[in-house]
């Protein structure tokens, strides 16, 4: 599995470490961003969130799109 962003930069020696949770492309440790995600759970009448957030991996491009203001 090769990192898509590295292939676009003409570097084919980088191995992917994960898959972006938004677009599904492989990403290496240099292009991957790990973000926290709150996991909702049903308790009684309203929604609640787990005390421990989950992790999700996104590529550099999707991270820039999510954090753009």
Secondary structure in CASP SS format (residue, H / E / C, confidence):
PFRMAT SS
TARGET T0000
AUTHOR 0000-0000-0000
METHOD secondary structure of the structure
MODEL  1
X C 1.00
X E 1.00
X C 1.00
X H 1.00
X H 1.00
X H 1.00
X H 1.00
X H 1.00
X C 1.00
X C 1.00
X C 1.00
X C 1.00
X C 1.00
X C 1.00
X E 1.00
X C 1.00
X C 1.00
X E 1.00
X E 1.00
X C 1.00
X C 1.00
X C 1.00
X C 1.00
X C 1.00
X C 1.00
X E 1.00
X E 1.00
X C 1.00
X C 1.00
X C 1.00
X C 1.00
X C 1.00
X E 1.00
X E 1.00
X E 1.00
X E 1.00
X E 1.00
X C 1.00
X C 1.00
X E 1.00
X E 1.00
X E 1.00
X E 1.00
X C 1.00
X C 1.00
X E 1.00
X E 1.00
X E 1.00
X E 1.00
X C 1.00
X C 1.00
X C 1.00
X C 1.00
X E 1.00
X E 1.00
X E 1.00
X E 1.00
X E 1.00
X C 1.00
X H 1.00
X H 1.00
X H 1.00
X H 1.00
X H 1.00
X H 1.00
X H 1.00
X H 1.00
X C 1.00
X C 1.00
END
